């Protein structure tokens, strides 16, 4: 095993699941580019990385957000390599990162009526569909978390609260209280079973991300929702609903399990930018004089 491969394993060992898989893809692209240009990954300079960024943009046709994400992976890789004394200097310190403009309105998700319509459609479809939509749309779970829920995960009562215990993104454990309507839905999906995966496909096997995506697309179409609804849209809707219902930003952050409160703020700004935009105030103020 080469020094570069050991360095890559050392970096990837810090992550799990989809995060690790995504970082692995980024490193493979970088290592392949280095090999094609006669470079050793641990010996590249900032100039080499600037050229690599142009390769991502021009040759691979990656969007600015994708280039930013892949360069961020490379920055993390070199930080760990430096910490492990595999390199003497981090070549990414002054690396120019592409600017990514974030459209805050994308975090709005579905509105209250649309989410309610989807929940009703799922309940009429099957207990499994109802549980899947409730976990993401009412509990704010990510699709991989919802698919991974075991029946044993919601069998505990803590201080009078029925709770869902799960391991979330980055291997972080979480305990969430389950509202009565959601608990009823989960129990209906479990039926007579007392253990094992909660969300099952028609063949009896545990549902995965791809199958969940297909189910949500199908249910959204039945509910006559706008095109483009996917599993993460439901999580967006749950977080936005929490803010619309009056949850303080700190409570919404805990509900969303965001490590950085600035991520939750995006949902709040996205909502306020439309509902309380100054254009309404200006139009009302001038209307009396026009």
Secondary structure, DSSP 8 states (H G I E B T S, - for coil): --HHHHHHHHHHTT--HHHHHHHHHHHHHHHHHHHHTT--GGG--HHHHHHHHHIIIIIS---HHHHHHHHHHHHHHHHHHHHTTS-SS-TTTT---------GGGGG-S-HHHHHHHHHHHHHH-HHHHHHHHHHHTT---HHHHHH-BGGGG-EEETTEEEEEEE-GGG-EEEEE--HHHHHHHHHHHTT--SSBSSB-TTSSB--HHHHHHHHHHHHHHTT--TT--HHHHHHHHHHHHHHTT--HHHHHHHHT-SSHHHHHHHHHHHHHHHT-HHHHHHHHHHTT-
